[in-house]
Amino acid sequence: MALYEGLSSQIKDPARRSDEKVRLLATQGADFSHSKGRMMEKVRIIDKDNDRYFEKIVDPVTGEIVHLCDEALSAHWGHGSAKKKKDQPT
């Protein structure tokens, strides 16, 4: 059994409603890749105030960049939990 590390941090604005308080979310660490069948190194930054989404996934064995996404957060939709649900109107 292997042990992997990860780090996550948030910047919150206490003046905002509870569902809008987190303004920046940054995570870095190991994440399992189902397609590769092993752990990868992932960095993700979601910056709501500057409208940025950054994600980089690197294979630690080969050093290959498996995934790189750096775009406006407002343009980052249709992924993961942001996908349209079957019962949502179009």
Helices and strands as residue ranges (DSSP letters): E 6-12, G 18-20, E 22-33, E 38-47, E 52-58, E 65-72, G 73-75, G 80-82
